[in-house]
Amino acid sequence: MKEIVAVQDLRGGMFISELDRPWLESPFMLQGFLIEDEATLTQVRQLCRFVYVDRARSVGDAWRAASAAQEGAPPTRAPADLASFLIKPEQRRQPPDFFALLKLLRGLKGEVSERVRDGDAGTEPWFRIYPQGAAPRTLNAGEPSPGEGRVTPSALHPHVTTYAERPVRASGRRSGEEAGTASSGTPSGMQFVEPTASLEEEIVAALPVVTRAQALLAEIAEDVQNNLNPDLERLRGVVSEMVLSVIRNPDALLWLLRLKRTDQYSYDHSLDVAAHVMIFGRALGLGEDSITSLGMAGLLQDIGKLRLPARLLHKIGALSPREYEIFKTHVDFSLHILAACPHATPQMLEIIERHHERCDGSGYPAGLKGDDVGLMAEIAGVCDVYCAMTRERPYGAAVSSQDALDAVRGLRGKRFSVSIVDQFVQCIGLYPVGTLVELNSGEVAVVVSQNRIRRLKPRVMILLGPDKKPNAYPQTLDLLYDPSCATGEPYEITRALPPGAFGVEPSAYYLA
């Protein structure tokens, strides 16, 4: 059984069956050898970034015999040559093993951190993903400037109904839709856009960008606490990279944010909101400039909370009326902090100012109603509410994605417009990336990517067996192809599970 291993994770007793390069480009005489001493281990680490280890031919603690359960299990996907599948996707013969890729990236996270520290992340890919000359797909351009011909949520509502009634064609576009417009003449509502990169390819590309975003958020918080202007120009560069990642494959960014936790709610929540508003904006057919503004606002909308008392932010239990009035001032603090920054755009500031406004007038700070709230602010607001519920908070436990979506549906036509809620639910899907699910086999899995057409059949990684014991080497299954479980029946999802069910934490697999 071959397994891809980062060189930092190599140990004595492992049998190296393949390198990350041709054997002729190495000093090793034998094409396959046992690591028997420190000199050999050092030589491999200096030459390679990853290798293939044959566990069956390894010795000592590195040896692993296949258990009876493993022998009877469906065959796992053998790891492809990582360099080949990243550099030349059109020549790929079989998909890479997802679990092996996560382990590899965990082993290389020191290199990612070095690139971020040296300012290299996001400039040149640390693995080249696309063939030379291939360009990522772009979104619709020519968006109106803030305040000019702004699309209101009510204008989208007729399209929601027609979208739901139209059959999906094989191309992924619904009949009557062409190039960003609906047959009704309203701006495009939900759009299915085929990813231009696989999940594995985009995880590799986006990992340094997410790491850089986390580091930059910490720097911005420190600057604000020291009464310095945050560097919005650098932040915009990171957000632009995140936008490109969302365009190539939106699932990768969501998956990485589930894995790479900072254990600080404010940072994790900001990144969650930024990812969701960009993905939602893309699904609505917004242009790259607008999606970038949404991402910037998502990262910065709560920056004013740094001016609030810590005891207020970490209070367990409901706020008193007076405490709530103090809490609401964080919006004004955010605007005050950002207004002094030369790279703060009017559209970004408007989103931040209005993301707590609600269609029924119950929001703050101005109590705006209906279309006065604006499409962009509604996008930010509904994503903020959803993301807050799906993360552990000082004052409340995280809930399952299904419970969070049910709560958002309960605000439909009240706090949020009908059209925004309907399209948000369409965008997120029943089983969002990172959702824990139980299968009809009794196994527990995590959703790693969605099927945009058949939403009940996502791609999953099985973390627990039927006995609810962890799988040492989790298998990835695409439910779209109806793989069979031990009983011979096709795998099906029976229910979504709350975060942490059965003691499972997806971030343990394997990037945190």
Beta strands, then each sheet from edge to edge (+ up, - down):
strand 1: 2-6
strand 2: 15-19
strand 3: 33-34
strand 4: 50-54
strand 5: 436-439
strand 6: 444-449
strand 7: 459-464
strand 8: 476-478
strand 9: 493-497
sheet 1: 1+ 4- 2+ 3-
sheet 2: 8+ 7- 6+ 5- 9+
end
